[in-house]
Every structure is written in structure tokens, then in C-alpha cells.
Amino acid sequence: MAEALSVIPASVLRNLSDKLYEKRKNAALELEGIVKQLAAIGDHEKISAVINLLTTEFTYSPQANHRKGGLIGLAAATVGLSGEAAQHLEQIVPPVLNSFSDQDGRVRYYACEALYNIAKVRQGFYANVQSAAHLLDRLVKDIVTESDQFSIEEFIPLLRERMNVLNPYVRQFLVGWITVLDSVPDIDMLGFPDFLDGLFNMLSDSSHEIRQQADAALSEFLQEIKNSPSVDYGRMAEILVQRAASPDEFTRLTAITWINEFVKLGGDQLVPYYADILGAILPCISDKEEKIRVVARETNEELRAIKADPAEGFDVGAILSIARRQLQSEWEATRIEALHWISTLLNRHRVEVLCFLNDIFDTLLKALSDPSDEVVLLVLEIHACIAKDPQHFRQLVVFLVHNFRVDNSLLEKRGALIIRRLCVLLDAERVYRELSTILEGEANLDFASIMVQALNLILLTSSELSDLRDLLKQSLVNSAGKNLFICLYASWCHSPMAIISLCLLAQTYQHASSVIQSLVEEDINVKFLVQLDKLIRLLETPIFAYLRLQLLEPVRYTCLLKALYGLLMLLPQQSAAFKILQTRLKAVPSYSFNGEQIKRTSSGNPYTQILHHIPSGSHISEDGDVNLDVGNSSSHGGINFALRLQQFEQMQRQHRMHAKTAQAHSRNNSMSLKEVQRIEEHRDNLRFEMSGPPQDHLEEVQDSCNSNFVCCFLDLNLESIGILIST
């Protein structure tokens, strides 16, 4: 002790035990300098004497201020030793640890501060400090568990502040404290759920041991939740929802497992959090890990089975918002489940869902372009459910036509599927009538023509529309068929081949012949011939079997023969379609089965001889029956065909004018003035040796080229018709 007193001034020792903190602090700084000087010259004996003095005379003193000064002095001595402190830690640490059991709370505080400063100085010799910290940890835990004055409310904020620390030793320390506190009967840790977020965060720790400890702690808490009669699920649900989106697989699995249990246990408490929970579940349904997918699907079914009432806080709009957002997911399974939720809500809370229709309608329309057929079919079911109301039905069809107009690929790739499915769900006649009404006034003539051709092909080939075809076949004898024919006719006028197909289907053969004969040169282009090729091939399918059988009675169905021969005359003779139709017409019998013999001409065409067998003054009606007394030949079955023909011709004139305008505009855009001059100069330099006028020769060459092109084009095997029929 004498050695220590010889190096430490009496004033320093006096101030070290002063009741004022500032004096003790200044004394500690002077002591730090003294120890630093001794360490520099290597006088460790005097250093040990100083530490011994601080321990015996101060830390073990009966006076509290002396004990405080001793603790500050030991920390200052350690700082002064710096790198040389290792050999003196056995002297320094024990008295500090002993002070943790001091009766004076301020002394215990200074003990914690001193140990912290000692640990900071000797990080390189951390094992000793760690051992001391563990000892300290156990002592403090014993104090807490045995004390009836410990304030968990004050402790939890301190715990929360350190939960996101990444140091593995600190994390182990925290998990230990949470476990110990949870074991105290008088402390309800479930009342302070904030610590759960930290535990979930530790599940992704790089240390396997920490992950195990955190998982074990969470398992214990989950078991407690199951056994507890009263739990605040709300705040914990918020934490779980966030952790279910963690990039760490184990964290996601644990979070979704907790959510699964909460959905089973939470009941009405979770109603305000349904939307958030659904937002966590739906992405997990498509998780790459199968275990997560299984639990997520089970949870989703459990949640959907709960029939919550909006009057009880169930937020339909929030659920719809989540489902709409998940419809844009890159994963098909998630999009499908989102649609199932919308469908469920429509069935349970139709009025509330329709209030948010404007928020989801565009998204549902865009979903019709989804690459998944299952998604598209589900979307159509939802649209059909919404369209049960007349105003929503009209809105659906209008928006659908709009989408087809702005997205050609949608009509091309999904058009048939969409129209056919809607016809099943909403009644085919209703759908076609509405579409026809909209397309009748369509300003975009090119789109109208394409759309009508698509609808016509679906009408002629789809099994779902067989009843509609049967109704149209009775257009001349049934008022419902007549009304449908007239309704479709108005928009079908956008396409000559669609009108001809409609007339053949409705058995208005005389009008079909009139339409064919009304066609002019501009109407018979490549597009027209392609459509005609499709029709000729369709005539050979079972759908038109009735028409082919009618050819067995050529006298009765003269107008049918005339219409078919009219189509034959429009086809290039080298095309496959020409040969198909010609072969069919050659098969028409040379006699009538009512006993009348028909003489063929040298060309084998019975048509020219048929008229000779019709009684004078008779008239062949639209459906083929021979009538002896017909007052008004322009109107049959209540249909004014003369007016219909005018309607068709007027629409075709609009299309021809539109085509000419488009061609002129295209030429103006593609040909600059210099290009025109260059072409003119080039033409003047050309010399042709021709037998006829140059312009006639040019037209002859063009006609030949066009004819060869069309024939080659039509000779292609159009397997698409067969594929469409088979589907």
C-alpha cells in the first residue's frame, strides 16, 4: 500500500471518494495518467499496488462514495494500462463483479459502467471479459427472477433497442433474457409482442446456434399463444405479415406457420387484419419452397372459409385491393387464387364489391390477355357474374370490344376463347346481339370487318353456339330467328363473306345470291378470297350437312344452287377451293327425287335446266319452297330483303371509300416528290415492244400476277379451320 501511496497524490485519493461526481471523475483521469506512466516504464509492481489499493480501500469500503470511486478508479486504471491490461484483469474484474450485488443501486450502476469500459479496452482478450459478462448475466438474472420490484415495462424498451444488433454474442444474450423473463410466472411477455420481430430477424442469422435458439424461443411462445385464453393477435399479425415476405426461406416458413395458427385461433380479432394477412399469403402460394406453398394454401383456404361480415369490420375494399395487386403477380398460382377471392367476395358481398367495380374493372379486363388459359377462364366467370346486371353487361361488352380494338393480339390469340366462354356463361344470343349492336356503329371500319369475321367464324364452328345456329336456320319461319337474323345482319354488313355465310346458315339462299351478284370489282380482293376459301371448306363440315343434303332437291333449292355457282364463279379456277366446290356441285343429282328428270347441259351443269321445270307464274321463296302466288317478292318471312340489300350495299360503299382514302394516304406517305420524279424519268427511258396499248399491257400483266398470287395463296392448306372446329 505504501508503494501505491507514494505514486498517488493524497488529493487524488481524497477526490476519488468525494460525494461530487465531477471530482471523482477528475481524480480518475489523473489516476489514468499515473498508471499510463507506470506502464510506460514497465513498473507493474507499483501498478498492482495501485489496483490493490483501489480494491481494498475503496471498492470494499463501507462508504458508498468510496465504492463508487473505487469502481471508477479501476476502470481508469484499465484505460491507462491499455495493451498491458491483460496481466492485471484477474485483479480488476472480481471486485467489479462483486459490486453487482451491492445494496446501493448507484454502486451497481457504476459497476456496470466500469465493466463496460474494461471490456472496451480489452477486446483482444475478450474471452476473459466474456466469461465475466456471463457470470454477471447469471447474477442479474437471478436478481430479476427473485425480485418482486422488477419493472418489465421499463425493461422492454431497453430490450427492443438492442434487438436489431448483429453481434452474435449480443443476440445470444438477448434470446437468453427473453427466455428467462418468459419463465417468470408474474411476467407476461405476450403482452409485449415487439420483441417477436427481433426473434424473427434472428432466424436468418448466419450462426446456426443463434437460429436454433431463436426458433426454440418462438416455438415456446407459439405454444403459449395456443394455450392462452387471451392474446392480442393484432400487433403480432402485423409483425408476421412483414416477416412472411422475408428473403430468408426459414423466416418465411416460420412466419407463414404462425399466420396459419393465428387464422385458426384468432377469430374475430383478426378481421381488421384479413387484408394484410391475405397480402402475405398469396405470394407464398407460389413460393419456390414446397413446405411454404403447402402451409400457404392451407392458410388461404382457412381464411376464405371464414364468413366475416362488413358490419363487423370486414373491409371488402381492402381485400379487393390486395387481390387486384396480386393479379399482376408473375406467378400463375397467385393470380388464380386472387381471382378465387374476387369470385368469393362477389358471391358473398355482391353489393359491396360492385361499389368498388371501377377500381378493379380495368385490371380484370387486362387479365383477359393473361398467358394462362385457367386465369382467363376464371376472369371470364367473374365478368359473367358481374354482368348479371343489365347495365354491367353492356359495360362489359363495350369494354371488351374496346380492348379488342386497341389490342389486336388479344382478338387473335384469345378472341375465340373469350367469346365462346361468355356465350356459355351469359347466353349466346344475348352476347351476339349486344356485340352486333355495338359493331353496327363502329367507326373503325377495318376493325369492324375483322371483328365481324371473327364472330362469324365462331358462330359457324363453335359447339357452344349450336343452339344459336339452329335458331338462325329458322329465320324464315320463326319470329325469334327472324329478329336475330336482322340484328346480326346490321353488323355483319361490314364483311361480304360474313353476310353470305349468315344467309347460307339462315337458308335465305335467294338473298345470298343477290348479295353475291351485288359485289363489285373492289370487293373481290385477296382478303375476300381468303374468307371465301374458309367458307368453302366449312361447307364440307358437318355443320353444313343440311345444306349439302338440300342439293338432293335441286328444283326446290334453285337459289341455293345459284348462290353456290355464284361463289364458284368468283374463285380462281386454279385454286383448291374452286376444285372443292366444283366437285361438290358435280355431285348434284341429275334428277329430282320427286320424279322429275333433270337434263344436264353438255358442261354437266344442272342449274340451267332447272328453271324449265318451274311452273309459269311461280316463285321460289327464300327457303327454297316453290310458291305459285307471291304478292311481294322482296319480303319473305317478315324480312324485307330489298331493304337488307340496300343496307349491305351502303355499308360496302363506306368500306370502299375508306379503302381508297387509306390507299391514297399510304401512297402520299410512302412516296416523296423526288421519288415520284425519279420514277417518271425512269418510265420515260423505258422502251417496250408491245402489240397493244401500253396501259392495256400493264393491266394484263398485273391481272396475271394477281391471279397467280391468289391461287398460290388459296392453295395453302388452311388447317386453322379444322383446328378451330375440333376445339
C-alpha positions in Angstrom: 0.0 0.0 0.0 2.9 2.3 0.8 4.1 1.9 -2.8 0.7 3.0 -4.1 0.6 5.9 -1.8 4.0 7.0 -2.9 2.8 7.4 -6.5 -0.8 8.7 -6.0 -1.1 12.2 -4.5 -3.3 12.5 -1.4 -5.6 15.0 -3.3 -6.4 12.3 -5.9 -7.3 9.8 -3.3 -9.4 12.4 -1.5 -11.3 13.4 -4.6 -11.8 9.8 -5.7 -14.1 9.3 -2.7 -15.8 12.7 -2.9 -19.6 12.9 -3.0 -19.5 15.0 -6.2 -19.3 13.1 -9.4 -17.2 15.7 -11.1 -14.4 15.5 -8.5 -14.4 11.7 -8.7 -14.2 11.9 -12.5 -11.3 14.3 -12.5 -9.5 12.1 -9.9 -10.0 9.1 -12.2 -8.4 11.0 -15.1 -5.3 11.8 -13.0 -5.1 8.2 -11.9 -5.3 7.1 -15.5 -2.3 9.3 -16.3 -0.3 7.9 -13.4 -1.0 4.3 -14.4 -0.1 5.1 -18.0 3.3 6.5 -16.9 4.0 3.4 -14.8 3.1 1.1 -17.7 5.4 3.0 -20.0 8.4 2.2 -17.8 7.2 -1.3 -17.1 6.7 -0.9 -13.3 4.0 -3.5 -12.9 4.6 -4.0 -9.2 3.5 -0.4 -8.5 0.6 -0.9 -10.9 -0.5 -3.9 -8.9 -0.2 -1.9 -5.7 -2.4 0.8 -7.1 -5.1 -1.7 -8.1 -4.9 -3.4 -4.7 -5.3 0.0 -3.0 -8.4 0.7 -5.1 -9.9 -2.6 -4.3 -9.3 -2.9 -0.6 -9.6 0.8 0.4 -12.4 1.8 -2.0 -14.5 -1.0 -3.6 -14.8 -2.9 -0.4 -15.3 0.2 1.7 -18.5 0.5 3.8 -19.0 4.0 2.4 -20.9 4.2 -0.9 -18.9 7.1 -2.3 -15.7 5.2 -1.7 -17.1 2.2 -3.5 -18.2 4.4 -6.4 -14.7 6.0 -6.6 -13.1 2.6 -6.5 -15.1 1.4 -9.5 -14.3 4.5 -11.5 -10.6 4.2 -10.5 -10.4 0.5 -11.6 -11.9 1.5 -15.0 -9.5 4.4 -15.3 -6.5 2.2 -14.4 -7.6 -0.3 -17.1 -7.7 2.5 -19.7 -4.3 3.7 -18.6 -2.9 0.2 -19.0 -4.3 -0.2 -22.5 -2.4 -3.0 -24.1 -0.8 -4.1 -20.9 -4.1 -4.6 -19.1 -4.3 -8.4 -19.7 -2.0 -9.4 -16.9 -4.0 -7.3 -14.4 -7.5 -8.3 -15.3 -7.6 -11.0 -12.6 -7.2 -8.3 -10.0 -9.5 -5.8 -11.7 -12.6 -7.8 -12.7 -13.6 -9.6 -9.5 -14.2 -6.5 -7.3 -16.2 -5.1 -10.2 -18.4 -8.2 -10.5 -18.8 -8.2 -6.7 -20.3 -4.8 -6.8 -23.2 -6.0 -8.9 -24.7 -7.4 -5.7 -24.2 -4.1 -3.8 -27.3 -2.9 -1.9 -26.9 0.6 -3.3 -28.4 1.0 -6.8 -25.9 3.7 -7.8 -23.0 1.5 -6.9 -24.5 -1.3 -9.1 -24.8 1.3 -11.9 -21.1 2.3 -11.6 -20.2 -1.4 -11.6 -22.0 -1.9 -15.0 -20.3 1.2 -16.4 -16.9 0.1 -15.1 -17.2 -3.4 -16.6 -18.3 -1.9 -19.9 -15.2 0.3 -20.1 -13.0 -2.5 -19.1 -14.5 -4.7 -21.8 -14.0 -2.0 -24.4 -10.3 -1.7 -23.5 -9.6 -5.4 -23.7 -11.5 -6.5 -26.8 -8.5 -8.5 -27.8 -8.7 -10.5 -24.6 -12.4 -10.9 -24.9 -12.6 -14.5 -23.6 -11.9 -13.2 -20.0 -14.4 -10.4 -20.4 -17.0 -12.7 -21.9 -16.6 -15.1 -19.0 -17.1 -12.3 -16.6 -20.1 -11.0 -18.6 -21.7 -14.4 -18.4 -21.1 -14.5 -14.7 -22.6 -11.1 -14.4 -25.5 -12.1 -16.7 -26.4 -15.0 -14.4 -26.2 -12.9 -11.3 -28.5 -10.2 -12.8 -31.0 -12.8 -14.0 -31.1 -14.3 -10.5 -31.8 -10.9 -9.1 -34.6 -10.3 -11.6 -36.3 -13.6 -11.2 -36.3 -13.3 -7.4 -37.2 -9.7 -7.2 -40.8 -8.5 -6.8 -39.9 -4.9 -7.7 -38.5 -5.6 -11.3 -40.3 -3.4 -13.9 -40.9 -5.3 -17.1 -42.5 -2.1 -18.6 -39.2 -0.3 -18.2 -37.0 -3.2 -19.3 -38.8 -4.0 -22.6 -37.9 -0.7 -24.3 -34.2 -1.4 -23.5 -34.6 -4.9 -24.9 -36.3 -3.6 -28.0 -33.5 -1.1 -28.7 -30.9 -3.9 -28.9 -33.0 -6.5 -30.8 -31.5 -5.5 -34.2 -27.9 -5.7 -33.1 -26.0 -8.1 -35.4 -23.3 -9.1 -32.9 -23.9 -12.9 -32.4 -22.9 -12.8 -28.7 -25.3 -9.9 -28.0 -28.1 -11.9 -29.8 -27.4 -14.9 -27.7 -27.6 -12.7 -24.6 -30.9 -11.2 -25.7 -32.5 -14.6 -26.5 -31.4 -15.8 -23.1 -33.0 -12.8 -21.4 -36.3 -13.2 -23.3 -36.4 -16.9 -22.3 -35.7 -16.1 -18.7 -38.3 -13.4 -18.5 -40.9 -15.6 -20.1 -40.3 -18.2 -17.4 -41.2 -15.8 -14.6 -44.8 -16.5 -13.7 -45.6 -12.9 -12.9 -44.3 -11.6 -16.3 -46.5 -11.9 -19.4 -44.1 -11.5 -22.3 -47.0 -11.9 -24.8 -48.2 -8.5 -23.6 -45.1 -7.0 -25.2 -45.1 -8.5 -28.7 -42.4 -6.1 -30.1 -39.6 -8.5 -29.2 -41.1 -11.0 -31.6 -39.8 -9.0 -34.6 -36.3 -9.3 -33.3 -36.6 -13.0 -32.8 -37.9 -13.5 -36.3 -35.0 -11.4 -37.5 -32.6 -13.8 -35.8 -34.0 -16.7 -37.8 -31.8 -15.6 -40.7 -28.6 -15.2 -38.7 -25.5 -16.7 -40.2 -24.9 -18.6 -36.9 -26.7 -21.9 -36.8 -26.7 -21.8 -33.0 -28.5 -18.4 -32.9 -31.1 -19.6 -35.4 -31.8 -22.6 -33.3 -32.1 -20.6 -30.1 -34.4 -18.1 -31.8 -36.5 -20.9 -33.3 -36.8 -22.6 -29.9 -37.9 -19.4 -28.2 -40.5 -18.7 -30.9 -41.8 -22.3 -30.6 -42.3 -21.8 -26.9 -44.1 -18.6 -27.5 -46.4 -20.1 -30.1 -47.3 -22.9 -27.7 -48.1 -20.3 -25.0 -50.3 -18.5 -27.5 -52.2 -21.7 -28.2 -52.8 -22.3 -24.5 -53.5 -18.7 -23.6 -57.2 -17.7 -23.3 -56.5 -14.0 -24.2 -54.0 -12.9 -26.8 -53.5 -9.7 -28.7 -53.3 -11.2 -32.2 -53.4 -7.8 -34.0 -50.0 -6.4 -33.2 -48.3 -9.8 -33.7 -50.2 -10.3 -37.0 -48.6 -7.1 -38.3 -45.1 -8.5 -37.5 -45.9 -11.8 -39.1 -47.1 -10.2 -42.3 -43.8 -8.3 -42.7 -41.7 -11.4 -42.0 -43.7 -13.5 -44.4 -42.1 -11.5 -47.2 -38.5 -12.1 -45.9 -35.9 -13.1 -48.4 -34.9 -15.8 -45.9 -36.7 -19.1 -46.6 -36.7 -20.3 -42.9 -38.1 -17.0 -41.7 -40.9 -17.1 -44.3 -41.8 -20.7 -43.3 -41.9 -19.8 -39.6 -44.0 -16.7 -40.3 -46.5 -18.4 -42.5 -46.8 -21.2 -40.0 -47.6 -18.7 -37.2 -50.1 -17.0 -39.5 -51.8 -20.4 -40.1 -52.2 -20.9 -36.4 -53.4 -17.3 -35.9 -56.1 -17.8 -38.6 -57.3 -20.9 -36.7 -57.2 -19.3 -33.3 -57.7 -15.5 -33.8 -61.3 -15.5 -35.0 -62.9 -12.1 -34.9 -59.8 -10.4 -33.6 -58.1 -10.8 -36.9 -61.0 -9.4 -39.1 -59.3 -6.0 -39.4 -56.1 -7.7 -40.5 -57.6 -10.0 -43.1 -56.4 -7.9 -46.0 -52.8 -7.7 -44.7 -52.8 -11.4 -43.9 -54.1 -12.2 -47.4 -51.4 -10.0 -48.9 -48.8 -12.2 -47.1 -50.4 -15.5 -48.0 -51.0 -15.0 -51.8 -47.3 -14.6 -52.8 -46.3 -17.6 -50.6 -48.7 -19.8 -52.6 -46.2 -19.6 -55.4 -43.1 -19.9 -53.2 -40.2 -21.9 -54.5 -40.2 -24.0 -51.3 -42.9 -26.7 -51.3 -43.4 -26.6 -47.5 -44.2 -22.9 -47.7 -46.6 -23.4 -50.6 -48.4 -26.2 -48.7 -48.9 -24.1 -45.5 -49.8 -21.0 -47.5 -52.5 -22.9 -49.4 -53.9 -24.4 -46.2 -54.0 -20.9 -44.6 -55.6 -19.4 -47.7 -58.4 -22.0 -47.6 -58.9 -21.4 -43.8 -59.1 -17.7 -44.3 -61.6 -17.9 -47.2 -63.8 -20.3 -45.2 -64.4 -17.6 -42.5 -67.5 -15.8 -43.4 -66.9 -12.3 -42.0 -69.5 -9.6 -42.2 -68.7 -6.0 -43.3 -70.7 -4.8 -40.4 -68.2 -6.4 -38.1 -65.2 -4.6 -39.6 -64.6 -6.8 -42.6 -63.1 -4.5 -45.2 -64.2 -5.7 -48.7 -62.4 -2.9 -50.4 -59.1 -3.7 -48.8 -59.4 -7.4 -49.8 -60.2 -6.4 -53.3 -57.2 -4.1 -53.4 -54.9 -6.9 -52.4 -56.5 -9.3 -54.9 -56.1 -6.7 -57.7 -52.5 -6.1 -56.8 -51.7 -9.9 -56.8 -53.4 -10.2 -60.2 -50.2 -8.6 -61.5 -48.0 -11.2 -59.9 -45.6 -13.1 -62.2 -46.8 -16.4 -60.7 -49.8 -18.1 -62.1 -50.9 -19.8 -58.9 -51.0 -16.5 -57.1 -53.1 -14.9 -59.8 -55.5 -17.8 -59.8 -56.0 -17.5 -56.0 -56.5 -13.8 -56.3 -59.3 -14.4 -58.8 -60.9 -17.0 -56.5 -61.0 -14.3 -53.8 -62.7 -11.8 -56.1 -65.2 -14.5 -57.0 -65.9 -15.4 -53.4 -66.4 -11.8 -52.5 -68.8 -11.4 -55.4 -70.9 -14.3 -54.2 -71.0 -13.2 -50.6 -70.9 -9.4 -50.7 -72.1 -8.6 -54.2 -73.4 -5.1 -53.4 -70.1 -4.1 -51.6 -68.0 -5.4 -54.4 -69.9 -3.6 -57.1 -69.2 -0.4 -55.2 -65.5 -0.9 -56.0 -66.1 -2.1 -59.5 -64.4 0.9 -61.1 -61.2 0.1 -59.1 -60.9 -3.5 -60.3 -62.7 -3.5 -63.7 -59.7 -2.4 -65.8 -57.4 -4.9 -64.1 -59.9 -7.7 -64.8 -60.1 -6.7 -68.5 -56.3 -6.7 -68.7 -56.3 -10.1 -67.2 -58.0 -11.4 -70.3 -54.6 -11.2 -72.0 -53.0 -13.4 -69.4 -50.9 -16.2 -70.9 -52.7 -18.8 -68.7 -55.9 -20.3 -70.0 -57.1 -21.0 -66.5 -56.6 -17.4 -65.5 -58.6 -16.2 -68.5 -61.4 -18.6 -67.8 -61.7 -17.5 -64.2 -61.7 -13.9 -65.2 -64.5 -14.6 -67.6 -66.5 -16.2 -64.8 -66.1 -13.1 -62.7 -67.0 -10.9 -65.6 -70.1 -13.0 -66.2 -71.1 -12.8 -62.6 -70.8 -9.0 -62.6 -72.7 -8.8 -65.9 -75.8 -10.4 -64.4 -77.0 -6.8 -64.1 -78.0 -5.3 -67.5 -76.0 -2.1 -67.1 -72.9 -4.1 -66.2 -73.5 -6.5 -69.1 -73.5 -3.6 -71.5 -70.4 -2.1 -69.9 -68.6 -5.4 -70.1 -69.2 -5.9 -73.8 -68.4 -2.3 -74.7 -65.1 -2.5 -72.8 -64.4 -5.9 -74.3 -64.8 -4.6 -77.9 -62.6 -1.6 -76.9 -59.9 -4.0 -75.8 -60.1 -6.0 -79.0 -59.8 -2.8 -80.9 -56.7 -1.5 -79.2 -55.0 -4.9 -78.8 -55.1 -6.9 -82.0 -53.2 -9.8 -80.4 -56.0 -10.2 -77.8 -58.5 -10.7 -80.5 -56.2 -13.0 -82.4 -55.0 -15.2 -79.5 -57.9 -15.0 -77.0 -60.8 -13.8 -79.0 -62.4 -17.2 -79.7 -61.9 -18.4 -76.1 -63.3 -15.2 -74.6 -66.4 -15.1 -76.9 -67.2 -18.8 -76.6 -66.9 -18.8 -72.8 -69.1 -15.7 -72.5 -71.7 -17.3 -74.7 -71.8 -20.3 -72.3 -71.9 -18.1 -69.2 -74.2 -15.3 -70.3 -76.4 -16.8 -73.1 -75.0 -16.9 -76.6 -77.9 -14.9 -78.2 -77.6 -12.1 -75.7 -73.9 -11.8 -76.2 -74.1 -11.8 -80.0 -77.0 -9.3 -80.1 -75.0 -6.9 -77.9 -71.8 -7.3 -79.9 -73.7 -6.8 -83.2 -75.4 -3.6 -81.8 -72.0 -2.2 -80.8 -70.2 -3.1 -84.1 -73.0 -1.7 -86.2 -72.0 1.8 -85.4 -68.2 1.1 -85.1 -66.2 4.0 -86.6 -63.1 1.9 -87.2 -64.2 0.1 -90.3 -61.1 -2.1 -90.6 -61.6 -3.3 -87.1 -65.3 -3.8 -87.6 -64.7 -6.0 -90.6 -62.0 -8.1 -88.7 -64.2 -8.4 -85.6 -67.3 -9.5 -87.6 -65.3 -12.1 -89.5 -64.0 -13.5 -86.2 -67.5 -13.6 -84.7 -68.9 -15.2 -87.9 -66.2 -17.9 -87.8 -67.0 -18.6 -84.1 -70.7 -18.7 -84.9 -70.2 -21.2 -87.7 -67.7 -23.5 -85.9 -68.2 -23.5 -82.1 -70.1 -26.2 -80.4 -71.2 -23.8 -77.7 -73.2 -21.8 -80.4 -75.1 -24.8 -81.9 -78.4 -23.6 -80.4 -77.8 -20.1 -82.0 -77.2 -21.7 -85.4 -80.4 -23.8 -85.0 -82.3 -20.6 -84.3 -80.9 -18.8 -87.3 -81.9 -21.7 -89.5 -85.5 -20.9 -88.7 -85.2 -17.2 -89.7 -87.9 -17.5 -92.3 -90.4 -19.5 -90.2 -89.7 -18.3 -86.6 -90.0 -14.7 -85.3 -87.2 -15.3 -82.8 -84.9 -16.5 -85.6 -86.0 -13.6 -87.8 -85.2 -11.0 -85.1 -81.8 -12.5 -84.5 -81.1 -12.6 -88.3 -82.0 -8.9 -88.6 -80.0 -7.9 -85.6 -76.8 -9.7 -86.8 -77.3 -8.6 -90.4 -76.7 -4.9 -89.4 -73.2 -5.5 -88.3 -72.4 -8.5 -90.5 -72.7 -6.0 -93.4 -69.1 -5.0 -92.6 -67.9 -8.2 -94.2 -69.4 -9.6 -97.5 -68.3 -13.1 -96.7 -69.8 -12.9 -93.3 -73.2 -11.8 -94.8 -73.0 -14.6 -97.3 -72.2 -17.1 -94.6 -75.1 -15.8 -92.4 -77.5 -16.1 -95.4 -76.4 -19.7 -96.0 -76.8 -20.5 -92.4 -80.3 -18.9 -92.2 -81.3 -20.6 -95.5 -82.0 -17.3 -97.2 -80.5 -18.5 -100.4 -82.1 -16.1 -102.8 -80.8 -13.2 -100.8 -77.4 -14.8 -100.6 -77.4 -14.9 -104.4 -78.4 -11.3 -104.6 -75.6 -10.3 -102.3 -73.1 -12.2 -104.4 -74.3 -10.5 -107.6 -74.1 -7.1 -105.9 -70.3 -7.4 -105.3 -68.2 -5.2 -107.4 -64.5 -5.4 -108.5 -63.2 -3.6 -105.4 -64.9 -6.1 -103.1 -63.2 -9.1 -104.6 -59.7 -8.8 -103.2 -57.2 -11.1 -101.6 -58.8 -10.8 -98.2 -62.2 -11.6 -99.6 -60.9 -14.7 -101.4 -59.2 -15.9 -98.3 -62.5 -15.6 -96.4 -64.3 -17.4 -99.3 -61.7 -20.2 -99.2 -62.5 -20.7 -95.5 -66.3 -20.7 -96.2 -65.9 -23.3 -99.0 -64.0 -25.6 -96.6 -66.6 -25.0 -93.9 -69.3 -26.1 -96.3 -67.7 -29.5 -96.3 -68.0 -29.8 -92.5 -70.9 -31.5 -90.5 -72.2 -28.0 -89.6 -73.4 -27.5 -93.2 -74.6 -31.1 -93.7 -78.2 -29.9 -94.0 -77.2 -27.6 -96.9 -75.4 -30.4 -98.8 -78.5 -32.6 -98.3 -80.7 -29.9 -99.8 -78.7 -30.3 -103.0 -80.5 -33.6 -103.4 -83.6 -31.5 -104.4 -82.1 -29.1 -107.0 -85.6 -28.0 -108.2 -86.7 -26.9 -104.8 -83.4 -25.3 -103.8 -82.6 -23.5 -107.1 -81.5 -20.3 -105.3 -79.0 -22.4 -103.2 -77.5 -23.7 -106.4 -77.4 -20.3 -107.9 -75.6 -18.9 -104.8 -73.1 -21.7 -104.8 -72.4 -21.3 -108.5 -72.0 -17.6 -107.9 -69.3 -18.3 -105.3 -67.7 -20.7 -107.8 -67.6 -18.0 -110.4 -65.7 -15.7 -108.0 -62.9 -18.2 -107.3 -59.8 -18.5 -109.4 -60.1 -21.8 -111.3 -56.6 -22.9 -110.2 -57.4 -22.6 -106.5 -58.1 -25.6 -104.3 -61.3 -24.0 -103.1 -62.6 -23.9 -106.7 -61.9 -27.6 -107.2 -63.6 -28.5 -103.8 -66.8 -26.6 -104.7 -66.8 -27.7 -108.3 -66.5 -31.3 -107.2 -69.4 -30.8 -104.8 -71.6 -29.3 -107.4 -70.8 -32.0 -109.9 -72.3 -34.4 -107.3 -75.7 -32.8 -107.5 -78.0 -35.5 -108.9 -79.3 -35.2 -112.5 -82.8 -36.0 -111.4 -85.2 -34.8 -108.7 -86.3 -37.4 -106.1 -89.9 -36.3 -106.7 -89.7 -38.0 -110.0 -88.8 -35.1 -112.3 -85.9 -35.7 -114.6 -83.3 -33.0 -115.0 -81.3 -32.8 -118.2 -77.7 -31.8 -117.8 -76.1 -29.5 -120.2 -73.0 -30.6 -122.0 -71.0 -29.0 -119.3 -72.7 -31.1 -116.6 -74.4 -28.1 -115.0 -78.0 -29.0 -114.0 -78.7 -25.4 -112.9 -79.5 -24.1 -116.4 -82.2 -26.8 -116.9 -83.9 -26.4 -113.5 -85.8 -23.2 -114.4 -87.5 -25.1 -117.3 -89.2 -27.3 -114.7 -90.7 -24.5 -112.6 -94.3 -23.7 -113.4 -95.1 -20.4 -115.0 -96.0 -17.7 -112.6 -94.5 -19.4 -109.6 -91.8 -18.0 -107.4 -89.0 -19.7 -105.4 -89.1 -18.4 -101.8 -86.1 -17.7 -99.7 -86.2 -21.1 -98.1 -86.4 -22.9 -101.4 -90.1 -23.8 -101.5 -91.9 -23.2 -104.8 -94.8 -20.8 -104.3 -97.4 -20.3 -107.0 -98.8 -17.0 -105.7 -96.4 -14.5 -104.2 -97.5 -10.9 -103.9 -94.4 -9.2 -102.7 -91.2 -11.0 -103.8 -89.0 -8.5 -101.9 -90.2 -9.6 -98.5 -90.4 -13.2 -97.2 -90.9 -14.5 -93.7 -91.4 -10.9 -92.4 -87.9 -9.9 -93.6 -87.6 -7.0 -96.1 -84.7 -8.4 -98.1 -84.7 -5.5 -100.5 -84.1 -3.1 -97.6 -81.4 -5.5 -96.2 -79.6 -5.5 -99.6 -79.6 -1.7 -99.6 -78.2 -1.7 -96.1 -75.4 -4.1 -97.2 -74.6 -2.1 -100.3 -74.5 1.2 -98.4 -72.1 -0.3 -95.8 -69.8 -1.7 -98.6 -69.7 1.7 -100.3 -68.4 3.1 -97.0 -65.8 0.4 -96.8 -64.7 1.1 -100.4 -64.4 4.8 -99.8 -62.4 4.1 -96.7 -60.1 1.8 -98.5 -59.4 4.3 -101.3 -58.7 7.0 -98.8 -56.3 4.8 -96.9 -54.5 3.8 -100.1 -54.2 7.4 -101.1 -52.9 8.4 -97.7 -50.4 5.5 -97.8 -49.1 6.4 -101.2 -48.7 10.0 -100.1 -46.7 9.0 -97.0 -44.5 6.5 -98.7 -43.6 8.4 -101.8 -41.6 11.7 -101.7 -41.5 14.2 -104.5 -38.0 13.2 -105.5 -39.1 9.5 -105.7 -42.0 10.5 -108.0 -39.7 12.4 -110.3 -37.2 9.6 -110.4 -40.0 7.1 -111.3 -41.3 9.4 -114.0 -37.8 9.8 -115.5 -37.2 6.0 -115.3 -40.5 5.3 -117.1 -39.7 7.8 -119.9 -36.4 6.0 -120.6 -38.1 2.6 -120.8 -39.0 1.2 -124.2 -41.4 -1.7 -124.6 -42.3 -3.5 -127.8 -46.0 -4.3 -127.3 -48.7 -5.4 -129.7 -51.4 -3.5 -127.8 -51.6 -0.2 -125.9 -49.0 0.1 -123.0 -51.7 0.6 -120.4 -53.6 -2.4 -121.5 -50.5 -4.5 -121.4 -49.7 -3.3 -117.9 -53.2 -4.2 -116.7 -52.8 -7.6 -118.3 -49.6 -8.2 -116.5 -51.0 -7.0 -113.2 -54.1 -9.2 -113.6 -51.9 -12.2 -114.4 -49.7 -11.6 -111.3 -52.6 -11.1 -109.0 -54.3 -14.2 -110.2 -51.2 -16.4 -109.8 -50.6 -14.9 -106.3 -54.2 -15.5 -105.1 -54.2 -19.0 -106.5 -51.0 -19.9 -104.7 -52.2 -18.3 -101.6 -55.5 -20.1 -101.6 -53.8 -23.4 -102.4 -52.3 -23.3 -98.9 -53.7 -25.9 -96.6 -55.8 -23.8 -94.2 -55.7 -26.2 -91.2 -56.8 -23.5 -88.9 -60.4 -24.2 -89.7 -60.1 -27.8 -88.8 -58.3 -26.9 -85.6 -61.0 -24.4 -84.6 -63.8 -26.9 -85.2 -62.0 -29.6 -83.2 -61.7 -27.2 -80.2 
